[in-house]
Amino acid sequence: MKKIVLLTGAAGAVGLETLEELIRRKDQYTVRVIEVRNRRTERTLRPFRQEAEICWVDLTDRGAVEACVQDVDRVIHLAAIIPPLADRQPALAERVNVRGTQNLIEALRQNAPEAFLLYSSSVSVYGDRVRNPWIKVTDLLRPSEGDYYAVTKIKAEQLIRNSGLPWSIFRLTGIFNPQQKLDPLFFHMPLETCIEMATTRDTGYALVQALEHGAELQGRTFNLGGGEKCRVIYRDLLEGCFAITGLGAMDFPPEAFADHNFHCGYFLDSAELEQILHFQRDSFEDYLNWYAHYVPALRRWLARVLQRTIKHYLLGQSDPYRAWRRRDRKLMQRFFRQVKLAPGTASIR
């Protein structure tokens, strides 16, 4: 008999890959989706209406959530308010990421107490690791200043551990999708940050693989990263992407990028999950090739022609650069270890 899998957040980048992987295994699973309804999610999920039962539900609506969990055997919980919106609207992030998770847990307790709950947490819970990039799952959780998303992930993890349900938690590394657009967080990460990236397709594959390994995963927390062949310095990642898009050199002023107070690193223990799920298929080079596939020749040509204009626009989106230009001391302390107070003087935090 096929198992019923409930997937939340299916219209996100990782959620969509997870949904597609579940549908590829439709001989094993009946797929049910919880997603909030808007123009973007409707457009994204329209192709899957015949393959999955779509419940247009807000996780903050406990009654509606309860109606969706009937008879489920497995749950992959991805839905969340993510940065930069989570950091701009922390109350919204708390309501969805924490209270929404609590609603899901309570609904499962009442209606499907044996369902295995797989929760996607984040590498952001470890905070700034520029100076100490090697991370293991037992490390102290210390979110970066202003990272409300990470705070909600830590709270939700604790709710799940105390839920009484069968559970496992995957702390996802920086997950890269070749179609994702740049946002202001592009400049928040220090250029020397170590990243053990993973692709959306490998991540979606891992999440679905996990459904058949509950006995090995249950009650445990894992770091999910792409492994050694996906370890890269952020500067090199950006230089590779800029070259592919036709934007040329990464010639922004030093103040464009923060130099601390973000997250990511290399996972000392990423092999633990790989040994169970065998999902680490892509390398950094594979990602760049995948990314290049989504950059048409016309776009590259336009980027080369408009290089200066595009880079000027991007620089204008940099929060660290804006703080430095305005001499906003509070924000400068958030983004820079050394804060310039006046010509020739400096203050070290």
WODA-V94660 format. One record per residue. N is the residue number from 1. PSI is psi in radians with two decimals (none if undefined). OMEGA is omega in degrees with one decimal (* if undefined). Layout:
((N & PSI & OMEGA) (N & PSI & OMEGA))
//
This chain:
((1 & 2.39 & -178.6) (2 & 2.51 & 177.5) (3 & 2.54 & 177.2) (4 & 2.11 & -179.6) (5 & 2.24 & 175.0) (6 & 2.20 & 179.7) (7 & 2.13 & 174.5) (8 & 2.60 & 178.6) (9 & 0.65 & -173.6) (10 & -0.33 & -177.0) (11 & -0.04 & 175.1) (12 & 3.05 & -176.2) (13 & -0.84 & 177.9) (14 & -0.69 & -179.8) (15 & -0.70 & -178.8) (16 & -0.73 & 176.7) (17 & -0.66 & 178.7) (18 & -0.76 & 178.2) (19 & -0.79 & -179.6) (20 & -0.66 & 178.1) (21 & -0.68 & 176.7) (22 & -0.73 & -178.8) (23 & -0.57 & 174.9) (24 & -0.40 & 179.7) (25 & 0.66 & -175.3) (26 & -0.23 & 173.1) (27 & -0.30 & -179.9) (28 & -0.55 & -169.0) (29 & 2.50 & 163.9) (30 & 2.20 & -169.8) (31 & 2.27 & 174.6) (32 & 2.37 & -174.1) (33 & 2.38 & 167.4) (34 & 2.17 & 178.0) (35 & 2.53 & 174.7) (36 & 2.51 & -172.6) (37 & 2.18 & 170.5) (38 & -3.13 & -175.5) (39 & -0.75 & -177.8) (40 & -0.83 & -177.0) (41 & -0.63 & 176.5) (42 & -0.76 & -180.0) (43 & -0.73 & -177.6) (44 & -0.71 & -173.8) (45 & -0.11 & -178.6) (46 & -0.73 & -178.4) (47 & -0.20 & -173.4) (48 & 0.17 & -174.9) (49 & -0.51 & -179.9) (50 & -0.24 & -174.8) (51 & -0.35 & -176.4) (52 & 2.61 & 172.8) (53 & 2.07 & -176.8) (54 & 2.10 & 177.0) (55 & 1.94 & 179.2) (56 & 1.61 & -169.8) (57 & 2.44 & 171.9) (58 & 2.23 & -177.7) (59 & -0.34 & 178.8) (60 & -0.14 & 178.0) (61 & 1.64 & -173.5) (62 & -0.78 & -178.7) (63 & -0.73 & 179.7) (64 & -0.68 & 178.2) (65 & -0.73 & -178.3) (66 & -0.66 & -179.8) (67 & -0.37 & -175.6) (68 & -0.23 & -173.3) (69 & 0.04 & -177.9) (70 & 2.19 & 171.7) (71 & 0.23 & -179.6) (72 & 2.58 & 179.1) (73 & -0.54 & -177.9) (74 & 2.59 & 177.6) (75 & 2.26 & 170.8) (76 & 1.94 & -172.8) (77 & 1.79 & -179.2) (78 & -0.34 & -171.7) (79 & 2.31 & 179.0) (80 & 2.68 & 166.0) (81 & 2.14 & -174.1) (82 & 2.88 & 175.0) (83 & 2.67 & 3.9) (84 & -0.20 & -177.9) (85 & -0.69 & -178.5) (86 & -0.62 & -178.6) (87 & -0.44 & 177.3) (88 & -0.53 & -178.8) (89 & 1.28 & -176.1) (90 & -0.52 & 178.7) (91 & -0.68 & 176.6) (92 & -0.77 & 178.7) (93 & -0.72 & 177.6) (94 & -0.77 & -176.1) (95 & -0.77 & -176.8) (96 & -0.89 & -171.1) (97 & -0.58 & -177.7) (98 & -1.04 & -178.5) (99 & -0.62 & 175.8) (100 & -0.70 & 176.3) (101 & -0.70 & 177.3) (102 & -0.71 & 177.1) (103 & -0.75 & 179.3) (104 & -0.77 & 179.5) (105 & -0.82 & -178.1) (106 & -0.67 & 177.8) (107 & -0.70 & 178.5) (108 & -0.72 & 177.2) (109 & -0.73 & -176.5) (110 & -0.58 & -168.4) (111 & -0.40 & -178.5) (112 & 1.11 & -172.3) (113 & -0.25 & 178.9) (114 & -0.05 & -177.5) (115 & 2.39 & 177.4) (116 & 2.16 & -176.2) (117 & 2.04 & 177.2) (118 & 2.10 & -174.1) (119 & 2.35 & 177.7) (120 & 1.90 & 173.1) (121 & -2.73 & -169.3) (122 & 2.59 & 172.2) (123 & -0.33 & -179.1) (124 & -0.33 & -178.6) (125 & -0.34 & -179.5) (126 & -0.25 & 178.4) (127 & -2.77 & -174.5) (128 & 2.11 & 178.7) (129 & 0.49 & -179.8) (130 & -0.75 & -177.2) (131 & -0.24 & -178.9) (132 & 1.29 & -166.3) (133 & -0.19 & -176.4) (134 & 2.06 & -171.3) (135 & 2.43 & 169.1) (136 & 2.80 & -168.6) (137 & -0.36 & 179.5) (138 & 0.00 & -178.8) (139 & 2.73 & 176.8) (140 & 2.40 & 176.5) (141 & 2.08 & -174.4) (142 & 1.45 & -177.4) (143 & 2.60 & 176.8) (144 & 2.72 & 178.3) (145 & 2.27 & 177.7) (146 & 0.02 & -178.2) (147 & 1.39 & -178.5) (148 & -0.49 & 176.2) (149 & -0.84 & 179.4) (150 & -0.68 & 178.7) (151 & -0.76 & 179.9) (152 & -0.57 & 178.9) (153 & -0.70 & 178.6) (154 & -0.75 & 178.2) (155 & -0.77 & -179.2) (156 & -0.67 & 176.1) (157 & -0.78 & -177.5) (158 & -0.67 & 176.0) (159 & -0.74 & -178.1) (160 & -0.73 & 178.8) (161 & -0.56 & -178.0) (162 & 0.09 & -169.5) (163 & -0.44 & -173.4) (164 & -0.04 & 177.9) (165 & 2.78 & 167.1) (166 & 2.25 & -173.3) (167 & 2.83 & 165.9) (168 & 2.62 & -178.6) (169 & 2.23 & 173.9) (170 & 2.09 & 173.7) (171 & 1.86 & -173.9) (172 & 2.40 & 173.1) (173 & -2.94 & 170.7) (174 & 2.04 & -176.3) (175 & 2.22 & -172.1) (176 & 2.31 & -179.0) (177 & 2.20 & -175.2) (178 & -0.23 & -179.2) (179 & 0.03 & -177.0) (180 & 2.60 & -179.3) (181 & 2.71 & 177.6) (182 & 2.49 & 171.8) (183 & 3.07 & -176.1) (184 & -0.38 & 179.3) (185 & -0.29 & 174.6) (186 & -0.64 & -177.2) (187 & -0.13 & -178.6) (188 & -0.44 & -177.0) (189 & 2.19 & 176.4) (190 & 2.49 & -176.5) (191 & -0.43 & -179.3) (192 & 0.17 & 179.0) (193 & 2.35 & 172.2) (194 & 2.33 & 179.6) (195 & 2.19 & 167.4) (196 & 1.46 & -172.1) (197 & 2.91 & 168.6) (198 & 2.62 & 177.7) (199 & 2.76 & 177.5) (200 & -0.65 & -176.3) (201 & -0.67 & 175.7) (202 & -0.63 & -179.2) (203 & -0.80 & 176.8) (204 & -0.72 & 177.9) (205 & -0.77 & -179.5) (206 & -0.75 & -178.4) (207 & -0.68 & 179.0) (208 & -0.69 & 175.2) (209 & -0.63 & -176.4) (210 & -0.42 & -175.9) (211 & -0.45 & -180.0) (212 & 0.18 & -178.8) (213 & 0.55 & -177.3) (214 & -0.69 & -177.6) (215 & -0.64 & 180.0) (216 & -0.48 & -174.0) (217 & -0.42 & -169.8) (218 & 2.31 & 177.8) (219 & 0.26 & -176.4) (220 & 2.66 & 176.8) (221 & 2.39 & -177.1) (222 & 2.63 & 166.3) (223 & 2.25 & 178.2) (224 & 1.97 & 176.0) (225 & 3.04 & -175.3) (226 & -0.09 & -179.9) (227 & -3.08 & -172.5) (228 & -0.68 & -176.3) (229 & -0.06 & 176.3) (230 & 0.21 & 179.3) (231 & 2.24 & -173.2) (232 & 2.70 & 171.8) (233 & 2.43 & -175.9) (234 & -0.71 & 178.9) (235 & -0.77 & -178.4) (236 & -0.64 & 176.9) (237 & -0.84 & -179.5) (238 & -0.73 & 179.2) (239 & -0.68 & 177.4) (240 & -0.75 & -179.3) (241 & -0.68 & 178.8) (242 & -0.69 & 178.9) (243 & -0.72 & -178.8) (244 & -0.69 & -175.4) (245 & -0.14 & -179.4) (246 & 0.17 & -177.9) (247 & -0.12 & 174.5) (248 & -2.48 & -172.2) (249 & 2.71 & 174.7) (250 & 1.19 & -172.0) (251 & 0.88 & 173.9) (252 & 2.72 & 175.4) (253 & 2.67 & -177.3) (254 & -0.57 & -176.8) (255 & -0.07 & 180.0) (256 & -0.53 & -176.6) (257 & 2.46 & 172.0) (258 & 2.78 & 175.7) (259 & 0.07 & 173.1) (260 & -3.11 & 172.6) (261 & 0.70 & 169.1) (262 & -2.45 & -179.7) (263 & -3.09 & -176.6) (264 & 2.83 & -178.5) (265 & -2.92 & 175.6) (266 & 2.41 & -179.9) (267 & 2.07 & 175.0) (268 & -0.43 & -172.0) (269 & 0.38 & -178.1) (270 & -0.36 & 179.7) (271 & -0.38 & -177.6) (272 & -0.81 & 179.7) (273 & -0.63 & 178.2) (274 & -0.67 & -178.7) (275 & -0.45 & 179.7) (276 & -0.76 & -168.3) (277 & -0.37 & 177.7) (278 & 1.04 & -174.4) (279 & -0.20 & -173.4) (280 & 1.43 & -175.9) (281 & -0.70 & -175.7) (282 & 2.62 & 171.7) (283 & 3.05 & 175.5) (284 & -0.74 & 179.1) (285 & -0.66 & 176.3) (286 & -0.72 & 179.4) (287 & -0.79 & -179.9) (288 & -0.70 & 177.8) (289 & -0.69 & 178.1) (290 & -0.76 & 178.8) (291 & -0.77 & -179.4) (292 & -0.55 & -180.0) (293 & -0.50 & -176.9) (294 & 0.13 & 178.3) (295 & 1.73 & -177.9) (296 & 2.74 & -176.7) (297 & -0.68 & -180.0) (298 & -0.70 & 178.9) (299 & -0.71 & 178.4) (300 & -0.73 & -179.6) (301 & -0.78 & 178.7) (302 & -0.69 & 179.4) (303 & -0.69 & 178.1) (304 & -0.72 & -179.2) (305 & -0.68 & -173.7) (306 & 0.41 & -175.6) (307 & -0.91 & -174.9) (308 & -0.74 & -179.3) (309 & -0.76 & -179.1) (310 & -0.75 & -179.8) (311 & -0.62 & 175.9) (312 & -0.73 & 177.8) (313 & -0.80 & -179.6) (314 & -0.74 & 179.3) (315 & -0.63 & 178.3) (316 & -0.31 & 177.8) (317 & -0.06 & -175.2) (318 & 2.01 & 176.1) (319 & -0.74 & 176.9) (320 & -0.75 & -178.7) (321 & -0.68 & 178.3) (322 & -0.74 & 178.2) (323 & -0.72 & -179.8) (324 & -0.75 & -180.0) (325 & -0.64 & -177.4) (326 & -0.09 & -175.5) (327 & 0.74 & 177.6) (328 & 1.71 & -170.4) (329 & -0.71 & -178.5) (330 & -0.83 & 179.3) (331 & -0.62 & 177.6) (332 & -0.67 & 177.9) (333 & -0.52 & 177.4) (334 & -0.66 & -173.1) (335 & -0.44 & -172.6) (336 & 2.40 & 175.5) (337 & -0.68 & 179.2) (338 & 2.12 & -177.7) (339 & 2.07 & 179.4) (340 & 2.09 & -177.8) (341 & -0.61 & -179.9) (342 & 2.83 & 179.5) (343 & 2.22 & 176.6) (344 & -0.06 & 179.7) (345 & 2.76 & 179.1) (346 & 2.71 & 175.8) (347 & 2.24 & 179.9) (348 & 2.24 & 178.0) (349 & none & *))
//
